[in-house]
Structures are given as C-alpha cells and as structure tokens.
C-alpha cells in the first residue's frame, strides 16, 4: 500500500491538465480506475491509497462518470476550483477529440477483424489491470468478516441480481455507516478512559486509606 501523503508543494495548473490529459488519452474501458491509481498514487504521488479510495467512493456515489468525478475531486484538492476545472477538461478532451474524429470510421468498420482484435486486446489488458488494482485497494479497506460481507452483498446485488446501484446503496450504506459510525468509536474510547479513571481513583482512595490507618 502506498504511504505517500498529498504533496505539500503547490502544483501548477498546467501540470494538472497534462496529467489528466494523458490519463484521458491512454485509459480504456473499465480499467480507468487502475490507470487513475497508477497516475495519481504511484507516479505523481498526489494521493495515498486511503485518500484515493475515499475519492473513488465519492465519485461512485455521485452522478456521472467515475473518471470525470475523480478528476474534479483531485483537481479541487490540489488547486481548488481552477484545479477542478482544468483536471476535468484534461480528462474529457482526449475522448471527445477521438470520438469526433473516428466516430464514422468505427461505425463503418466495427466488425473488421483488425479493429475488433485491437479492442479485445485492450479490454483484456484493462480487466487484468483492474483486478490487480482492486486487490491493492481492498487491502487497507476490507479488514474483517463484516467488510467482506458488505463487499460481497454489494457485488451480488449489482452484478448478479442486476439491481439498480442507488437501491443497493440505500440498503447497504446505512448498515455500513451504522457499523462504523463515529459515535460508536467515541463511546468505546470514553468507556475505556472512564475505566482507567475509575481504577486510578480507586487506587488513590486506597492509598489515602492506608495513610489514614498509618
């Protein structure tokens, strides 16, 4: 797991645009999450794995494409609103140019052997990269049997039962939030502190009683 924190230096808008333009130009299909992590966590070191997962969770819960939402999240984190704008433009511009330039060519040659083979190879590589990234990201997040059950229930609901994602989130999210709500951890910490305080007070009382008898 990467331990690199977000950089303290001020990142230039041009550098943000270039990074997301390259991402938009070189990422394909469902493997975009893997490309995002490789660029933002490993290469640029703008995020660590935990912050990346938090941004990905937010991107998946909001309307729109995950990659576009992530570009806004990271850009805003680095440089505020201007950073969010240039990151989003950089992410969207390559695909827009390619689709507009090659739309007619793809439509006319979609069944051609060479084109389908290229797309199949790219898709296979993207799937493999996505599996590897999913495994890396799951390690700091899925920590016990409850986390595994939540992940499995979400997977089954969306992939096998074909339930709408908002419906799955409405059912799963309250359960997960209830399990990890902050007040539960705070109450446990307060209880532990209270127990230690009670034991300390009892010890002081015993000491005072001992001195009184003496």
C-alpha positions as CSV (number, residue, x, y, z in Angstrom):
1,X,0.0,0.0,0.0
2,X,1.3,3.5,-0.9
3,X,2.1,5.6,2.2
4,X,2.8,8.8,0.2
5,X,0.8,11.8,1.6
6,X,-0.6,14.5,-0.7
7,X,2.3,16.8,-1.7
8,X,2.9,20.0,0.2
9,X,4.2,22.0,-2.8
10,X,1.9,24.0,-4.9
11,X,1.0,22.0,-8.1
12,X,0.8,24.0,-11.3
13,X,-2.4,24.1,-13.3
14,X,-0.5,23.1,-16.4
15,X,0.9,20.0,-14.7
16,X,-2.6,19.0,-13.5
17,X,-4.0,19.5,-17.0
18,X,-1.2,17.5,-18.6
19,X,-1.6,14.6,-16.1
20,X,-5.3,14.2,-16.7
21,X,-5.0,14.8,-20.4
22,X,-2.6,11.8,-20.6
23,X,-5.0,9.8,-18.4
24,X,-7.9,10.6,-20.7
25,X,-5.8,9.7,-23.8
26,X,-4.4,6.4,-22.5
27,X,-7.1,4.9,-20.3
28,X,-9.6,2.4,-21.7
29,X,-12.9,1.0,-20.5
30,X,-13.4,-0.4,-17.0
31,X,-9.7,-0.3,-16.3
32,X,-9.8,3.5,-15.8
33,X,-9.7,3.1,-12.0
34,X,-6.4,1.3,-12.4
35,X,-5.0,4.0,-14.7
36,X,-6.1,6.7,-12.2
37,X,-4.4,5.0,-9.3
38,X,-1.2,4.4,-11.3
39,X,-1.0,8.0,-12.2
40,X,-2.2,9.8,-9.1
41,X,-0.8,7.5,-6.3
42,X,2.2,5.8,-7.8
43,X,3.6,8.2,-10.4
44,X,2.6,11.7,-9.3
45,X,2.2,10.8,-5.6
46,X,-0.6,13.4,-5.2
47,X,-2.7,11.0,-3.1
48,X,-2.1,8.0,-0.9
49,X,-4.2,4.8,-1.2
50,X,-6.7,5.7,1.5
51,X,-7.4,9.2,0.1
52,X,-7.7,7.7,-3.3
53,X,-10.3,5.2,-2.1
54,X,-12.2,8.0,-0.3
55,X,-12.3,9.9,-3.5
56,X,-13.4,6.9,-5.5
57,X,-16.2,6.2,-3.1
58,X,-17.4,9.8,-3.5
59,X,-17.1,9.6,-7.3
60,X,-19.2,6.4,-7.5
61,X,-22.0,7.8,-5.3
62,X,-22.3,10.9,-7.5
63,X,-24.0,11.1,-10.9
64,X,-21.6,11.0,-13.9
65,X,-18.5,9.0,-14.9
66,X,-16.2,7.9,-12.2
67,X,-13.1,9.2,-14.0
68,X,-14.7,12.7,-14.5
69,X,-15.8,12.8,-10.9
70,X,-12.4,11.8,-9.7
71,X,-10.7,14.4,-11.9
72,X,-12.9,17.1,-10.2
73,X,-12.1,15.7,-6.8
74,X,-8.4,15.6,-7.2
75,X,-8.2,18.9,-9.1
76,X,-10.1,20.7,-6.4
77,X,-8.0,19.0,-3.7
78,X,-4.8,20.2,-5.4
79,X,-5.7,23.7,-6.5
80,X,-9.3,24.5,-5.6
81,X,-11.9,25.4,-8.3
82,X,-9.4,26.2,-11.0
83,X,-7.7,22.9,-10.5
84,X,-11.0,21.0,-10.7
85,X,-11.8,22.8,-14.0
86,X,-8.5,22.1,-15.7
87,X,-8.4,18.5,-14.5
88,X,-12.0,17.9,-15.8
89,X,-11.2,19.4,-19.1
90,X,-8.0,17.4,-19.4
91,X,-9.8,14.2,-18.6
92,X,-12.7,14.8,-21.1
93,X,-10.8,16.4,-24.0
94,X,-9.0,13.4,-25.5
95,X,-12.0,11.2,-25.6
96,X,-14.1,14.0,-27.1
97,X,-11.5,14.5,-29.9
98,X,-11.1,10.8,-30.6
99,X,-14.8,10.2,-30.7
100,X,-15.5,13.1,-33.0
101,X,-12.6,12.2,-35.3
102,X,-13.1,8.4,-35.5
103,X,-16.8,8.0,-35.0
104,X,-17.5,7.5,-38.7
105,X,-14.6,5.1,-39.1
106,X,-15.5,3.0,-36.1
107,X,-19.2,2.8,-37.2
108,X,-18.2,1.6,-40.7
109,X,-15.5,-0.9,-39.6
110,X,-16.8,-2.1,-36.2
111,X,-16.9,-5.7,-37.4
112,X,-13.5,-5.6,-39.1
113,X,-11.1,-8.3,-37.8
114,X,-8.2,-5.9,-37.1
115,X,-10.3,-3.4,-35.2
116,X,-12.1,-6.0,-33.1
117,X,-8.8,-7.7,-32.2
118,X,-7.3,-4.4,-31.0
119,X,-10.3,-3.6,-28.9
120,X,-10.3,-7.2,-27.5
121,X,-6.7,-7.0,-26.5
122,X,-7.1,-3.6,-24.9
123,X,-10.2,-4.8,-23.0
124,X,-8.4,-7.9,-21.7
125,X,-5.4,-5.8,-20.5
126,X,-7.8,-3.3,-18.8
127,X,-9.6,-6.1,-17.0
128,X,-6.3,-7.6,-15.7
129,X,-5.1,-4.2,-14.5
130,X,-8.4,-3.5,-12.8
131,X,-8.3,-6.8,-10.9
132,X,-4.8,-6.0,-9.7
133,X,-5.8,-2.5,-8.6
134,X,-9.0,-3.8,-6.9
135,X,-6.8,-6.2,-4.8
136,X,-4.4,-3.5,-3.8
137,X,-7.1,-1.1,-2.8
138,X,-9.1,-3.7,-0.9
139,X,-6.2,-4.5,1.5
140,X,-6.5,-1.3,3.6
141,X,-10.3,-1.1,3.5
142,X,-11.6,-4.7,3.8
143,X,-10.2,-5.6,7.2
144,X,-12.6,-8.2,8.7
145,X,-15.5,-10.5,8.0
146,X,-18.1,-7.7,8.2
147,X,-16.2,-5.7,5.4
148,X,-16.1,-8.9,3.3
149,X,-19.8,-9.4,3.7
150,X,-20.6,-5.8,2.8
151,X,-18.4,-6.0,-0.3
152,X,-19.9,-9.4,-1.3
153,X,-23.5,-8.2,-0.8
154,X,-22.9,-5.1,-3.0
155,X,-21.3,-7.3,-5.7
156,X,-24.1,-9.8,-5.7
157,X,-26.8,-7.1,-5.7
158,X,-25.3,-5.1,-8.6
159,X,-23.7,-7.9,-10.8
160,X,-25.9,-11.0,-10.2
161,X,-29.3,-9.6,-9.2
162,X,-29.0,-6.6,-11.6
163,X,-30.4,-4.3,-9.0
164,X,-30.0,-0.5,-9.6
165,X,-26.9,0.9,-7.8
166,X,-28.9,3.6,-5.9
167,X,-31.2,0.9,-4.5
168,X,-28.2,-1.2,-3.4
169,X,-26.5,1.8,-1.8
170,X,-29.8,2.7,0.0
171,X,-29.8,-0.7,1.6
172,X,-26.0,-1.3,2.2
173,X,-24.9,2.2,3.1
174,X,-27.0,2.5,6.4
175,X,-25.7,-0.8,7.5
176,X,-22.1,0.1,7.0
177,X,-22.5,3.5,8.4
178,X,-24.2,2.1,11.5
179,X,-21.4,-0.3,12.0
180,X,-18.6,2.3,11.7
181,X,-20.5,5.4,12.9
182,X,-18.1,7.8,14.8
183,X,-20.0,7.9,18.0
184,X,-19.6,4.1,18.5
185,X,-15.8,4.5,18.4
186,X,-16.0,7.6,20.6
187,X,-18.2,5.8,23.2
188,X,-15.8,2.9,23.3
189,X,-12.9,5.3,23.8
190,X,-14.8,7.2,26.5
191,X,-15.6,3.9,28.3
192,X,-12.0,2.8,28.2
193,X,-10.9,6.2,29.6
194,X,-13.6,6.1,32.3
195,X,-12.5,2.6,33.3
196,X,-8.9,3.8,33.6
197,X,-10.0,6.9,35.6
198,X,-12.1,4.8,37.9
199,X,-9.2,2.4,38.6
200,X,-6.9,5.4,39.2
201,X,-9.4,7.0,41.6
202,X,-9.8,3.7,43.5
203,X,-6.1,3.4,43.8
204,X,-5.8,6.9,45.2
205,X,-8.6,6.1,47.7
206,X,-6.8,3.0,48.8
207,X,-3.6,5.0,49.3
208,X,-5.4,7.7,51.3
209,X,-7.0,5.0,53.5
210,X,-3.6,3.3,54.0
211,X,-2.1,6.6,55.1
212,X,-5.0,7.3,57.5
213,X,-4.5,3.9,59.2
214,X,-0.9,4.6,59.5
